[in-house]
């Protein structure tokens, strides 16, 4: 039995998903279900009967809440139109974006996100990303994406959103 390392979700709902390493099913857990003295790692029993261990940890990079307009295109969707989304938070390593439900989307998929910054210039920033988490928060879909090979200029433009 391998432990899953899951950082707590910073969303107002204070929920996170734990994924069974045996059958792959996801279970939504609430931080309020666990007391502060809960042993880390804690266990939950999956519907398949597997006892899963989950380790709660702090994020490697703090997230800053934002509300920015975004569009993105999956790497394999060259002929399709851009999908619209909202950037919910951003960190030095990635961002969380909310969008309408998408069929045939998977973790590990590459995408290019175009973020419209709320500066005077309304700068558009194109960010290469990889999907690391997919959360269903009805009726929306929330994607946790990790930045890939950002340039120094892209990092410089993002800095005010991380420190403000």
ABEGO torsion letter per residue (X at the ends): XBBBBBBBBABAAGBBBBBBAAAGBBBBBBAAABBAABBOBBBBBBAAGBBBBBBBBBBABBBBBBBBBBBBBBAABAABBBBBBBBABBBAAEBBBBBBBBBGBBBGBBBBBBBBBABAAGBBBBBBBBBABBBBBOABBBBBBBBBGBBAAAAAAAAAAAAX
